[in-house]
Amino acid sequence: MGFFSRGVYMPIYDYRCRDCDKTFELLVRSSSVPVCPACGSQKLEKLLSRPAAPGQTARIISSARSQAAREGHFSNYKASERPKK
């Protein structure tokens, strides 16, 4: 179960710094004040961002694991999921 299926959301926001014009993403908790990672400014503009649908995540992981298996490496698998020798 992921965060979305349990009803727990971790908001990631896109910002643009008004001082240095850098664009970046931040995980923002309700008690924190976001700052620019490049210059430390708090003069930020929150941008519109398109959230990824929770259903896409499982498909992406499955696709990546299938590709890794075809290539013969299992670095993105848990030890319990790796093929037995």
Residue pairs with C-beta under 8 A, 6 or more apart in sequence:
2 54
2 57
3 9
3 10
4 54
5 54
10 27
11 27
11 28
12 25
12 26
12 27
12 28
12 49
13 25
13 26
13 28
13 34
13 46
13 47
13 49
14 23
14 24
14 25
14 46
14 47
14 48
14 49
15 23
15 24
15 25
15 26
15 34
15 36
15 44
15 45
15 46
15 47
16 22
16 23
16 44
16 45
16 47
17 23
17 24
17 36
17 38
17 39
17 41
17 43
17 44
17 45
18 41
18 43
18 44
18 45
19 36
19 39
19 41
19 43
20 36
20 38
20 39
20 41
22 36
22 37
22 38
22 39
23 47
24 36
24 37
24 38
25 49
26 34
26 37
28 34
33 42
34 42
34 44
35 41
35 42
35 44
36 42
36 43
36 44
64 76
65 76
65 77
68 74
68 75
68 76
68 77
74 81
74 82
74 83
